[in-house]
Amino acid sequence: MVKLGCFGVNCGQWVGGESSSSSKGRSHEGNIKYGFSLVKGKADHPMEDFLVAKFVRMEEHELGLFAIYDGHLGDEVPSYLQKHLFANILEEEEFWVDPRQAITKAYEKTDQTILSNSSNLGRGGSTAVTAILLDGLRLWVANVGDSRAVLSRGGQAIQMTIDHEPNTERDSIEDRGGFVSNMPGDVARVNGQLAVSRAFGDKSLKSHLRSDPDILDMHIDVNCDILILASDGLWKVMSNQEAVDVARNFKDPQKAAKELTAEALKRDSKDDISCVVVRFR
């Protein structure tokens, strides 16, 4: 069992399922700060976005743990991911020597557990984008689905994740016996149902979906100033560079996150919107 020591102001943030929420925290030394904001969309169902934003101490290291989980067809799967995915990653024996392998294994094992407990967790699913910041110097970002991570380096937006959309992964879906259709509506969907090609859960579609993450790691140098994680409720109406430009206007990352969600609402985003902003300096 992984034991995590918490520190910092509001060091443990596990939020979701609410109509709106925002808060902030910081690292042990206080030089890295984060803030977040969630706003329920206009759809007639409960809030399905969940997030994690916290700093913990483990093995004499400081870990920043940040994530967005965007659920569909219910909030059970994103809620489960919020509680278990990071713990599962950190419990992998090779985490400290091969984080990439640990993240991959944990994503797959977590999905298998969700599928085997579908009687309790329902038929829905969730995207995920997770970021692990090691001692403020090394960043590991992974994703399944279309929640996205964007880094600002010298004010230039760098997309750190790959949006897993049915049209871009059509070959994989068809190889697994599925199909991609724009009917009903004008959005490409797996078997006419799901608008992402990779997801946790979704037992009825799982034979046609993938749940393996794309993973990117990089060193955080003096040019890196902001990291933004957000659900597609933001990215549907805002470009990467526009989001970075908005966030860089605020030294307080909570204010930056609230402005991003407010701007997405102004642009008539109808989906749930969740956003985490990490300011490195």
Backbone as a ProteinNet text record, in pm:
[ID]
protein_1_A
[PRIMARY]
MVKLGCFGVNCGQWVGGESSSSSKGRSHEGNIKYGFSLVKGKADHPMEDFLVAKFVRMEEHELGLFAIYDGHLGDEVPSYLQKHLFANILEEEEFWVDPRQAITKAYEKTDQTILSNSSNLGRGGSTAVTAILLDGLRLWVANVGDSRAVLSRGGQAIQMTIDHEPNTERDSIEDRGGFVSNMPGDVARVNGQLAVSRAFGDKSLKSHLRSDPDILDMHIDVNCDILILASDGLWKVMSNQEAVDVARNFKDPQKAAKELTAEALKRDSKDDISCVVVRFR
[TERTIARY]
85.2	0	88.3	63.7	141.9	99.6	197.8	170.6	220.6	131.4	164.7	157	265.4	264.8	228.4	129.6	80.4	144.6	166.6	209.8	169.7	183.3	143.4	2.7	-32.7	-166.2	-265.7	-372.5	-472.6	-407.1	-315.9	-230.7	-308.1	-420.5	-493.6	-623.8	-633	-753.7	-808.9	-926	-993.3	-1135	-1162.1	-1286	-1357.8	-1489.4	-1570.1	-1713.2	-1802.1	-1941.2	-2018.4	-1955.5	-2021.8	-2054.9	-2151.4	-2190.2	-2079.1	-2001.5	-1886.4	-1795.3	-1667.3	-1571.4	-1441	-1363.7	-1229.3	-1149	-1016.8	-928.4	-784.8	-690.1	-549.6	-462.6	-335.2	-238	-97.8	0.7	139.3	228.1	350.2	447.5	505.3	585.7	643.7	725	805.5	887.3	807.7	689.7	603.7	635	734.9	772.8	686.8	618.5	527.1	385.4	297	159.7	62.3	-54.8	-158.7	-293.5	-382	-520.1	-609.6	-735.9	-827.1	-965.8	-1043.9	-1182.1	-1263.5	-1382.1	-1476.9	-1610.5	-1675.5	-1807.9	-1892.8	-2011.7	-2100.2	-2153.4	-2162.1	-2213.9	-2365.7	-2420	-2563.4	-2642.1	-2572	-2642.1	-2723.3	-2831.2	-2922.2	-2878.8	-2761.7	-2712.9	-2616	-2585.9	-2494.7	-2356.3	-2281.7	-2144.4	-2063.4	-1991.4	-1915.2	-1765	-1719.2	-1575.9	-1525.1	-1409.7	-1342.9	-1196.6	-1131.5	-990.2	-913.7	-782.3	-688.6	-585.2	-551	-443.3	-384.7	-263.4	-205	-54.9	13.3	154.4	164.8	247.4	267.4	416.4	452.3	590.3	594.4	692	705.4	850.4	906.5	1045.5	1141.5	1120.6	1203.8	1196.3	1094.7	1072.7	941.1	932.5	807.4	742.8	618.7	545.6	426.4	415.8	294.5	206.4	83.8	-10.1	-128.9	-147.7	-253.2	-326	-457.7	-533.7	-670.8	-720.3	-858	-919.6	-1037.6	-1112.6	-1249.5	-1276.3	-1399.7	-1486.7	-1590.6	-1674.9	-1784.7	-1842.6	-1959.5	-2048.6	-2177.4	-2279.2	-2271.4	-2245	-2240.4	-2110.3	-2111.4	-1992.7	-1916.6	-1957.7	-1894.2	-1749.2	-1722.1	-1586.5	-1488.5	-1521.1	-1426.4	-1404.3	-1508.2	-1492	-1396.6	-1407.3	-1317.1	-1172.8	-1153.5	-1019.2	-958.4	-1039.3	-991.2	-935.2	-998.3	-957.4	-842.2	-827.2	-738.7	-625.3	-636.3	-537.6	-397.1	-382.8	-248.7	-190.4	-271.3	-222.4	-173.8	-246.7	-206.3	-74.2	-55.3	71.6	187	169.8	278.9	305.3	210.3	230.8	309.5	323.4	401.9	549.2	607.2	743.1	845.3	826.6	928.8	908.1	813.6	785.6	911.2	998.6	1114.6	1226.2	1222.9	1328.2	1275.5	1147	1087.9	944.3	927.8	792.8	701.2	755.6	673.3	605.6	683.7	629	528	557.1	465.9	332.6	337.8	214.5	132.7	199.3	130.2	62.4	135	79.6	-38.7	-25	-130.4	-256.6	-241.8	-358.6	-433	-358.7	-421.4	-486.9	-415.5	-470.9	-594.8	-591.2	-705.9	-826.7	-804.7	-916	-973.5	-888.4	-936.9	-1021	-978.9	-1056.1	-1191.9	-1193.9	-1320.1	-1414.3	-1360.8	-1444.1	-1498.4	-1414.6	-1459	-1557.8	-1568.3	-1664.2	-1774.7	-1806	-1905.7	-2044.3	-2069.8	-2200.5	-2219.1	-2107.3	-2112.7	-2084	-1995	-1950.5	-2030.7	-2120.5	-2208.3	-2146.2	-2219.7	-2179.5	-2099.3	-2078.3	-2010.5	-1860.1	-1794.5	-1648.8	-1594.3	-1465.4	-1401.3	-1272.7	-1242.4	-1109	-1020.2	-890.8	-798.5	-677.6	-635.3	-503.1	-438.9	-320.5	-251.5	-113.5	-71.4	62.4	128	249.9	328.5	453.6	469.4	584	678.5	797.7	893.3	994.4	987.7	1081	1087.7	978.1	972	1057.6	1118.9	1218	1182.2	1108.8	1076.8	925.7	870.3	725.7	689.6	597	544.4	396.1	356.7	216.6	165	47.6	-14.5	-161.2	-216.8	-359.4	-424.3	-554	-644.3	-767.6	-801.6	-916.8	-876.6	-967	-942.7	-931.8	-915.5	-871.6	-724.3	-679.2	-551.5	-462.9	-330.9	-231.1	-151.5	-136.3	-62.6	38.5	161.9	269.8	302.6	324.7	374.4	525.3	597.4	743.6	783.8	823.6	853.7	733	614.2	491	436	507.3	461.9	391.5	274.4	196.5	252	275.1	320.2	218.1	150.8	55.3	132.4	111.3	187	111.7	-11.5	-92.8	-148	-198.3	-258.4	-408.3	-490.2	-634.9	-671.3	-730.7	-768.2	-910.4	-920.3	-1048.7	-1074.9	-1201.7	-1234.4	-1176.8	-1180.9	-1130.2	-979.9	-905.6	-760	-714.6	-801.2	-765.7	-864.9	-915.8	-1014.4	-960.9	-834.4	-777.6	-779.9	-741.5	-739.6	-879.3	-977.5	-1116.2	-1168.8	-1142.4	-1191	-1119.7	-989.8	-916.7	-975.8	-1040.3	-1101.2	-1248.4	-1294.2	-1431.1	-1533.8	-1490.6	-1583.8	-1592.8	-1666.5	-1676.4	-1687.8	-1658.7	-1667.9	-1777.5	-1869.4	-1983.3	-2007.2	-2048.2	-2087.8	-2236.9	-2302.3	-2446.6	-2471.9	-2554.2	-2627.3	-2539.4	-2576	-2501.8	-2388.3	-2299.1	-2189	-2053	-2050.5	-1925.7	-1896.4	-1773.1	-1734	-1739.5	-1802.5	-1818.7	-1790.1	-1736.9	-1715.4	-1851.1	-1881.2	-2011.1	-2128.8	-2106.1	-2211.5	-2244.8	-2157.9	-2190.7	-2089.8	-1961	-1861.6	-1768	-1748.6	-1672	-1522.1	-1473.7	-1330.1	-1296.4	-1171.1	-1129.9	-1056.7	-1022.8	-963.5	-1033.8	-1058.7	-1128.5	-1114.9	-1129.5	-1149.3	-1296.2	-1321.4	-1459.9	-1523.5	-1650.4	-1727.7	-1725.9	-1773.3	-1764	-1828.9	-1940.7	-2012.2	-1934.7	-1843.9	-1764.6	-1618	-1579.4	-1437.3	-1363.6	-1432	-1363.3	-1316	-1372.1	-1334.2	-1249.6	-1229.4	-1156.9	-1022	-934.5	-807.8	-810	-729	-715.5	-568.4	-477.9	-335.2	-306.1	-227.3	-202.7	-89.3	-95.5	23	92.8	226.4	304.1	416.7	435.7	545.2	611.5	744.1	813.6	912.7	939.6	1035.7	1088.2	1204.5	1261.1	1196.5	1167.6	1112.5	1228.8	1255.9	1367.2	1313.3	1403	1364.6	1268	1254.9	1164.9	1021.3	1002.3	867.7	797.6	684.1	618	482	405.3	268.3	235.4	161.2	102.5	-48.4	-123	-268.7	-319.9	-403.1	-476.7	-624.5	-695.9	-837.6	-914.3	-1043.3	-1132.2	-1166.9	-1231.2	-1260.2	-1366.3	-1433	-1523.1	-1452.2	-1323.1	-1240.6	-1184.8	-1126.8	-1052.2	-1143	-1270.4	-1362.1	-1379.3	-1357.2	-1384.9	-1261.4	-1145.7	-1026.4	-903.4	-817.8	-694.4	-592.9	-490.6	-383.5	-321.2	-289	-221.4	-312.3	-440.2	-532.9	-539.3	-540.6	-545.8	-419.7	-304.8	-178.8	-175.9	-220.8	-220	-308.3	-423.5	-511.3	-444.1	-392.2	-335.5	-214.8	-135.2	-12.5	-43	-168.2	-205.2	-223.1	-220	-247.9	-133.2	-83.5	17.5	-45.4	-171.6	-245.6	-307.8	-263.3	-315.1	-463	-516.6	-659.9	-738.3	-693	-759.2	-748	-632.4	-614.1	-712.2	-727.1	-817.6	-962.7	-1000.6	-1137.5	-1164	-1064	-1081.3	-1095.2	-1020.7	-1029.6	-1169	-1221.2	-1354.7	-1461.6	-1442.5	-1538.7	-1536.9	-1418.3	-1406.7	-1468.8	-1451.7	-1513.7	-1666	-1720.6	-1865.1	-1910.4	-1831.7	-1864.4	-1868.2	-1782.7	-1776.3	-1878.8	-1970.5	-2085.6	-2049.1	-1945.5	-1919.1	-2034.3	-2089.3	-2204.7	-2167.6	-2042.3	-1995.7	-1951.9	-1935.7	-1869	-1728.2	-1681.3	-1549.6	-1468.1	-1353	-1262.9	-1122.6	-1050.7	-920.4	-829.1	-705.3	-601.5	-488.6	-442.4	-329.7	-217.3	-100.3	18.4	115.7	157.5	254.8	387.8	488	618.3	701.1	675.4	753.6	679.8
-119.8	0	124.2	215.7	337.9	434.2	486	587.3	721.9	819.3	950.2	1053.5	1129	1238.4	1367.3	1438.2	1559.4	1682.8	1784	1911.2	2023.4	2146.4	2261.5	2304.8	2425.3	2476.4	2399.7	2348.7	2271.2	2163.3	2086.2	1996.6	1886.7	1843.6	1735.2	1782.5	1786	1832.1	1718.5	1669.6	1564.1	1613.7	1664.6	1737	1683.7	1680.5	1642.5	1618.9	1606.1	1578.8	1698	1816.2	1935.9	2028.9	2118.7	2210.3	2309.2	2347.6	2434.4	2429.1	2448.5	2447.7	2508	2566.9	2613.5	2623.6	2608.2	2620.3	2628.4	2627.2	2636.4	2575.6	2557.1	2502.5	2529.6	2475.8	2500.7	2387.5	2385.2	2284.2	2316.4	2223.2	2238.7	2367.1	2395	2516.2	2639.7	2617	2728.8	2790.4	2736.2	2797.8	2750.9	2638.7	2589.9	2596.1	2659.6	2678.5	2619.2	2579.9	2531.2	2589.4	2592.6	2631	2555.3	2542.1	2470.4	2530.9	2495.4	2540.6	2436.4	2405.7	2316.3	2386.2	2369.8	2426.6	2322.4	2295.5	2199.7	2255.7	2168.4	2209	2218.9	2238.8	2262.1	2133.5	2020.5	1893.9	1855.4	1782.6	1746.1	1615.9	1619.1	1505.2	1558.5	1480.4	1528	1559.9	1640.8	1673.8	1545.1	1531.1	1410.1	1434.4	1557.2	1587.6	1577	1512.9	1501.7	1538.3	1584.4	1618	1586.4	1582.6	1571.2	1681.4	1749.3	1848.1	1850.2	1802.1	1790.9	1770.6	1800.4	1765.8	1665.5	1562.8	1461	1433.2	1374.8	1332.5	1180.3	1125.7	981.3	947.5	852.1	809.3	928.6	1022.2	1142.5	1234.1	1215.8	1301.9	1377.1	1488.6	1562.8	1533.4	1488.3	1459.2	1552.9	1618.9	1691.1	1600.5	1579.6	1490	1570.9	1571.7	1652.2	1567.2	1576.7	1494.6	1554.7	1525.1	1553.7	1422.1	1391.7	1273.6	1319.4	1300	1346.7	1225	1203.9	1085.8	1101.9	988.5	987.9	870.7	890.5	792.7	761.2	863.9	846.8	896.8	916.7	969.7	863.5	737.4	633.7	607.2	598.5	566.1	680.7	806.7	913	926.8	901.9	906.2	796.5	678.7	568.6	602.8	659.4	697.4	800.3	895.7	998.9	936.9	833	771.2	672.7	611.8	495.7	503.7	583.4	572.7	611.8	725.3	764.8	663.8	614.5	514.1	390.5	350.7	234	257.3	378.7	410	402.8	463.4	470.7	337.7	246.1	113.8	20.7	57.8	-24.9	-24.6	-145	-159.1	-77.3	-66.6	-0.7	149.4	207.5	349.4	435.2	409.3	496.3	472	359.4	331.3	339.8	317.8	321.9	373.4	503.9	558.9	530.1	531.2	506.8	369.6	268.2	133.6	124.8	191.2	188.8	253.4	366.2	435.4	348.4	288.3	202.9	85.9	18.5	-96.5	-55.2	55.9	99.6	138.8	207	241.1	113.9	13.6	-110.4	-187.2	-198.2	-271.2	-201.7	-68.6	6.5	-13.6	-12.3	-35.2	-175.1	-275	-411.2	-421.8	-352	-353.5	-287.1	-175.6	-106.9	-198.2	-266	-354.2	-471.4	-525.1	-639.9	-600.6	-470.6	-421.2	-338.4	-368.4	-288.7	-298.4	-405.6	-416.2	-307.5	-261	-152.5	-16	-12.8	115.3	156.3	69.9	107.1	84.4	126.6	100.1	214	321.4	439.1	426.3	536.6	538.1	675.7	695.5	823.1	838.6	961.6	995.7	1018.8	1036.2	1070.5	1142.2	1247	1303.9	1322.6	1263.1	1269.6	1330.5	1405.8	1465.4	1439.7	1388	1364.7	1450.2	1541	1630.8	1583.1	1539.4	1483	1589	1627.3	1724.4	1854.7	1887.1	2011.8	2015.6	1901.8	1901.1	1812.3	1705.4	1610.6	1591.3	1600.1	1592.7	1473.8	1391.3	1277.5	1300.7	1305.9	1329.4	1210.5	1162	1049.7	1081	1023	1046.8	933.1	920	832.5	916.2	932	1013.9	1152.9	1250.6	1383.5	1494.2	1457.6	1559.4	1586.2	1708.3	1749.6	1822.1	1808	1882.5	1970.7	2096.7	2193.4	2264.8	2271.2	2337.6	2469.9	2570.7	2698.7	2704.2	2716.8	2727.9	2856.9	2955.3	3086.1	3151.2	3115.8	3173.3	3100.4	3001.1	2922.7	2795.3	2770.1	2653.1	2526.4	2425.3	2294.2	2191.1	2125.2	2021.1	1895.3	1848.3	1734.4	1602.7	1607.1	1486.6	1473.7	1356.4	1329.3	1306.7	1381.9	1361.7	1231.2	1140.4	1010.9	1018.7	1051	1071.1	959.9	922.3	810.7	823.9	943.8	958.4	936	977.2	962.7	821.5	742.5	605.2	505.7	544.1	461.6	321.6	312.2	181.7	86.9	139.1	56.4	8.1	96.3	61.2	-44.7	-25.3	-121	-254.5	-251	-376.3	-458.2	-389.7	-457.2	-489.8	-471.7	-509.3	-400.3	-279.3	-168	-83.3	27.1	119.1	261	357.3	498.9	560.8	630.9	689.9	831.2	918.9	1054.8	1064.9	954.2	950.9	875.9	929.9	1056	1177.3	1292.1	1414.4	1434.6	1529.1	1562.5	1533.9	1453.7	1418.5	1271.4	1241.8	1102.9	1025.1	907.4	828	681.2	611.8	468.1	398.7	322.9	253.5	349.5	475.8	575.6	618.4	585	611.2	700.9	665.1	729.7	817.4	941.9	1039.7	1035.9	935.3	915.2	770.4	748.7	614.8	537.9	604.2	536.5	588.2	499	537.6	428.3	467.3	370.5	329	202.4	156.5	129.9	168.3	146	-1.5	-85.3	-229.8	-276.2	-216.9	-261.9	-232.5	-136	-98.6	-139.8	-199.1	-215.6	-298	-392.4	-473	-389.1	-268.5	-180.6	-61.8	-49.5	65.1	22.5	121.4	100.3	178.9	133.6	208.3	232	200.1	225.3	373.8	432.8	576.4	612.7	731.7	794.8	868.1	860.4	914.9	1002.3	1115.9	1205.9	1255	1260.3	1315.6	1420.7	1514.8	1619.6	1683.4	1746.5	1822.8	1960.8	2007.2	2141.2	2237.2	2322.7	2416.7	2556.9	2653.2	2790.2	2853.7	2796.5	2853.7	2804.5	2698.1	2644	2722.1	2780.9	2863.3	2810	2747.4	2707.8	2573.3	2491.3	2369.3	2378.4	2348.1	2348.6	2208.8	2154.5	2031.7	2068.3	2018.8	2053.6	1947.7	1941.3	1853.4	1919.6	1842	1895.3	2004.4	2022.6	2135.6	2268.5	2272	2390.8	2387.5	2272.2	2266.4	2271	2242.7	2252.7	2396.2	2491.2	2631.5	2720.2	2663.6	2744.7	2671	2741.6	2680.5	2671.2	2589.6	2576.9	2712.1	2788.3	2916.1	3016.8	3016.5	3107.2	3077.6	2948.4	2911.7	2956.1	2935.5	2979.2	3130.5	3203.1	3349.8	3400	3335.4	3373.9	3342.6	3221.6	3179.2	3262.9	3304.4	3380.3	3521.4	3563.3	3696.8	3702.1	3585.1	3578.4	3510.5	3574.7	3510.5	3407.3	3427	3333.4	3227.1	3100.5	2998.3	2967.3	2990.8	2971.7	3073.4	3198.1	3300.8	3267.9	3213.1	3174.2	3064.3	2963.9	2852.8	2901.2	2990	3042.7	3126.3	3201.2	3281.2	3192	3081.7	2989.5	2926.1	2880.4	2819.8	2925.5	3046.1	3152.8	3187.6	3192	3223.6	3113.7	2988	2877.6	2889.3	2930	2951.1	3065.7	3172.1	3285.3	3241.6	3145.7	3096.1	2985.8	2969.9	2880.7	2732.9	2699.3	2558	2499.7	2387.8	2328.6	2209.3	2164.4	2048.1	2089.7	1989.4	2016.6	2068.7	2162.3	2223	2209.5	2147.1	2137.2	2173.4	2240.3	2296.3	2302.4	2257.3	2273.4	2356.2	2457.3	2538.1	2525.7	2484.9	2476.3	2584	2669.4	2774.2	2738.3	2717.9	2674.4	2788.2	2911.3	3023.8	3154.5
0	0	0	-93.2	-101.4	8.9	80.2	182.2	131.1	127.2	73.8	184.5	202	298.3	228.9	282.4	219.1	281.2	198.9	255	160.7	209.9	130.5	168	126.7	152.4	67	129.6	56.3	-28.9	34.2	-43.4	-111.4	-59	-121.4	-182.3	-312.6	-379.2	-465.1	-427.4	-503	-526.9	-645	-665.8	-788.9	-780.1	-894.8	-852.1	-949.4	-920.6	-868.3	-867	-816.6	-933	-910.3	-1017.6	-1048.8	-947.4	-970.2	-848.2	-871.9	-761.9	-810.7	-718.8	-751.7	-623	-636.1	-520.9	-570	-475.1	-513.1	-405.1	-437.3	-343.3	-394.4	-322.8	-362.5	-315.4	-370	-331.4	-194.3	-141.9	-9	2.2	-99.2	-97.8	-138.5	-192.9	-230.6	-364.6	-435.8	-563	-679.2	-663.9	-766.7	-711.3	-785.1	-739	-840	-790.8	-881.1	-840.7	-936.2	-911.1	-1006	-971.5	-1060.2	-1055.1	-1157.7	-1165.5	-1240.8	-1190.8	-1257.1	-1268.3	-1382.3	-1404.1	-1476.4	-1424.7	-1488.7	-1620.3	-1720.6	-1850.2	-1852.3	-1971	-1986.3	-2008.5	-2020.5	-2042.6	-1918.8	-1942.3	-1833.8	-1767	-1704.8	-1626.9	-1521.5	-1418.5	-1314.4	-1369.9	-1297.2	-1333.9	-1348.5	-1461.8	-1488.7	-1497.1	-1468.7	-1464.7	-1321.4	-1305.2	-1176.1	-1195.6	-1089.8	-1102.3	-974.8	-990.2	-878.3	-893.8	-785.9	-785.8	-645.6	-630.9	-497.4	-506.3	-397.5	-379.8	-266.3	-285.9	-183.8	-169	-55.3	-31.9	-36.3	-109.8	-122.3	-152.8	-78.4	-101.8	-104.6	-13.5	-1.1	-123.2	-203.3	-319.1	-303.3	-374.8	-382.8	-518.2	-513.1	-634.9	-646.5	-760.3	-793.4	-875.7	-833.1	-901	-950.7	-1081.3	-1141.9	-1245.7	-1249.8	-1344.1	-1372.4	-1492.4	-1531.6	-1577	-1524.5	-1566.1	-1615	-1743.3	-1805.4	-1836.4	-1755.2	-1768.5	-1872	-1911.5	-1998.4	-1959.8	-1975	-1934.4	-1785.6	-1706.2	-1561.4	-1501.6	-1368.8	-1301	-1222.6	-1231.4	-1149.5	-1190.7	-1321.7	-1367.6	-1339.7	-1374	-1339.9	-1189.7	-1109.6	-964.8	-918.1	-977.6	-943.2	-981	-1098.8	-1142.4	-1048.4	-1006.7	-914.2	-786.8	-739.1	-612.6	-629	-748	-757.3	-859.1	-964.9	-1072.5	-1026.9	-958.1	-913.9	-815.3	-723.5	-628.2	-701.5	-805.4	-881.7	-955.1	-1008.1	-1074.8	-975.5	-859.1	-762	-693.5	-699.9	-641.9	-733.3	-859.2	-950.8	-907.3	-897.7	-844.8	-923.3	-1054.4	-1135.9	-1150.1	-1073.2	-1092.8	-1085.6	-989.9	-969.8	-1070.6	-1140	-1238.8	-1382.1	-1400.9	-1534.8	-1524.9	-1503.8	-1487.8	-1606.4	-1726.6	-1845	-1837.7	-1802.9	-1792.3	-1678.2	-1567.4	-1453	-1487.2	-1558.4	-1596.9	-1692.2	-1790.9	-1886.7	-1817.5	-1730.3	-1658.7	-1572.3	-1501.4	-1409.8	-1485.9	-1598.9	-1680.4	-1720.9	-1770.9	-1817.8	-1702.4	-1590.1	-1476.2	-1422.1	-1417.9	-1367.4	-1457.3	-1588	-1680	-1662.5	-1645.5	-1625.4	-1498	-1394.1	-1269.3	-1289.2	-1362.2	-1390	-1468.1	-1569.2	-1651	-1570.3	-1481.8	-1402.9	-1294.2	-1267.8	-1168.1	-1232.5	-1358.5	-1430.3	-1367.4	-1293.4	-1228.4	-1122.7	-1066	-967.1	-1028.4	-1127.5	-1184.1	-1306.8	-1353	-1462.9	-1599.8	-1701.6	-1839.6	-1901	-1824.8	-1878.5	-1879.2	-1908.2	-1914.9	-1885.3	-1916.5	-1886.1	-1965	-2000.9	-2048.3	-1926.6	-1950.3	-1842.2	-1900.5	-1834	-1858.3	-1722.1	-1705.1	-1576.5	-1594.9	-1496	-1496.6	-1361.7	-1365.6	-1245	-1254.2	-1158.4	-1154.1	-1044.3	-1082	-987.4	-945.7	-817.2	-759.3	-839	-906	-981.2	-1105.5	-1140.6	-1248.1	-1366.6	-1342	-1449.1	-1452.7	-1572.4	-1589.2	-1676.7	-1625.6	-1701.1	-1724.6	-1851.7	-1887.3	-1967.3	-1932.5	-2003.1	-2027.5	-2134.7	-2159.2	-2234.6	-2208.8	-2282.9	-2312.1	-2440.3	-2475.6	-2520.2	-2503	-2557.5	-2452.5	-2325.8	-2229.6	-2259	-2240	-2298.7	-2198.9	-2218.3	-2141.2	-2236.3	-2199.9	-2281.1	-2192.5	-2238.6	-2165	-2231.7	-2150.3	-2200.7	-2178.8	-2287.5	-2280.2	-2349.6	-2267.8	-2322.5	-2386.9	-2337.3	-2390.3	-2510.9	-2561.9	-2676.1	-2627.6	-2679.7	-2638.2	-2702	-2618.5	-2665.1	-2618.8	-2712.9	-2676.3	-2639.2	-2515.5	-2464.2	-2476.6	-2520.3	-2531.6	-2673.4	-2704.1	-2834.1	-2814.2	-2886.1	-2878.3	-2949.2	-2876.2	-2933	-2987.5	-3116.5	-3180	-3281.1	-3301	-3390.6	-3531.5	-3589.2	-3725.5	-3734.6	-3631.9	-3636.8	-3602.8	-3538.3	-3505.1	-3567.9	-3683.2	-3753.4	-3782.5	-3826.6	-3861.5	-3742.3	-3625.3	-3504.4	-3469.7	-3481.4	-3448.7	-3545	-3673.9	-3774	-3763.1	-3729	-3708.6	-3594.4	-3500	-3385.7	-3409.9	-3531.9	-3565	-3547.5	-3515.6	-3498.7	-3624	-3615.7	-3728.1	-3675.6	-3761.7	-3727.5	-3811.6	-3745.2	-3814.7	-3763.7	-3854.8	-3815.8	-3791.3	-3795.4	-3768.2	-3638.1	-3547.6	-3563.3	-3532.8	-3586.3	-3559.5	-3657.2	-3623.5	-3713.1	-3650	-3543.4	-3475.5	-3501.3	-3540.9	-3563.5	-3431.9	-3435.5	-3314.3	-3343.7	-3242.6	-3251.4	-3246.9	-3351.4	-3363.6	-3347.7	-3387.9	-3378.6	-3237.8	-3140.7	-3000.1	-2928.3	-2933.1	-2847.4	-2929.1	-2884.9	-2962	-2932.9	-2860.5	-2840.8	-2875.1	-2916.4	-2958.7	-2849.6	-2740.3	-2625.3	-2499.5	-2406.6	-2283.8	-2179.8	-2055.6	-1948.1	-1948.8	-1915	-1904.3	-2039.1	-2053.2	-2176.3	-2215.2	-2125.1	-2145	-2274.7	-2312.1	-2431.9	-2559.9	-2556.3	-2673.5	-2661.8	-2550	-2520.8	-2625.5	-2689	-2789.9	-2907.8	-2924.1	-3034.5	-2988.1	-2858.6	-2801.8	-2746.2	-2728.6	-2659.5	-2528.2	-2433.8	-2308.5	-2274.2	-2368	-2343.3	-2363	-2274.8	-2281.8	-2376.5	-2431.9	-2489.6	-2376.5	-2374.5	-2262.3	-2316.9	-2255.1	-2291.2	-2163.7	-2163.3	-2046.9	-2093.2	-2005	-2037.4	-1910.3	-1922.8	-1811.4	-1807.3	-1687.4	-1668.1	-1645.5	-1744.1	-1732.4	-1704.1	-1705.5	-1667.2	-1766.1	-1886	-1985.2	-1970.5	-1893.1	-1874.3	-1764	-1794.5	-1693	-1648.9	-1738.3	-1704	-1768.8	-1695.7	-1748.6	-1730.8	-1836.7	-1831.7	-1863.6	-1774.5	-1801.2	-1805.6	-1906.6	-1914.9	-1992.5	-1965	-2041	-2173	-2262.1	-2394.5	-2391.8	-2278.1	-2265.3	-2284.6	-2255.8	-2281.6	-2423.3	-2461.3	-2588	-2710.6	-2694.5	-2808.1	-2855.5	-2765.1	-2798.6	-2788.2	-2754.4	-2733.4	-2784.4	-2856.5	-2904.4	-2791.4	-2811.9	-2711.9	-2681.3	-2786.2	-2766.5	-2697.3	-2732.7	-2665.2	-2516.2	-2478.7	-2337	-2265.2	-2326.9	-2266.7	-2249.7	-2350.5	-2343.5	-2229.4	-2210	-2099.1	-1966	-1950.5	-1822	-1781.7	-1878	-1846.2	-1797.9	-1812	-1764.1	-1613.2	-1546.5	-1403.5	-1329.9	-1226.6	-1142.5	-1050.5	-1017.1	-933.6	-1024.7	-1015.7	-1107.2	-1087.1	-965.6	-946.4	-1028.4	-1027.3	-1107.1	-1256	-1295.8	-1435.6	-1474.6	-1388.1	-1417.1	-1423.8	-1331.7	-1332.4	-1457.3	-1500.5	-1622	-1744.6	-1747.5	-1860.8	-1869	-1756.4	-1759.7	-1792.1	-1739.9	-1769.2	-1918	-1975.7	-2118.2	-2204	-2162	-2236.5	-2233.6	-2119.7	-2109.9	-2200.5	-2204.2	-2291.7	-2437.4	-2469.5	-2607.2	-2632.6	-2540.6	-2554.5	-2551.5	-2473.8	-2449.6	-2369.2	-2415.9	-2349.6	-2263.2	-2272.9	-2198.9	-2058.5	-1970.4	-1842.8	-1871.6	-1790.6	-1812.9	-1685	-1694.6	-1579.9	-1624.2	-1536.4	-1575.2	-1452.6	-1469.8	-1368.8	-1431.9	-1361.9	-1407.5	-1305.6	-1351	-1266.6	-1310.7	-1216.9	-1249.4	-1184.6	-1269.3	-1222	-1163.5	-1210.5	-1159.8	-1184.7
[MASK]
+++++++++++++++++++++++++++++++++++++++++++++++++++++++++++++++++++++++++++++++++++++++++++++++++++++++++++++++++++++++++++++++++++++++++++++++++++++++++++++++++++++++++++++++++++++++++++++++++++++++++++++++++++++++++++++++++++++++++++++++++++++++++++++++++++++++++++++++++++++++++

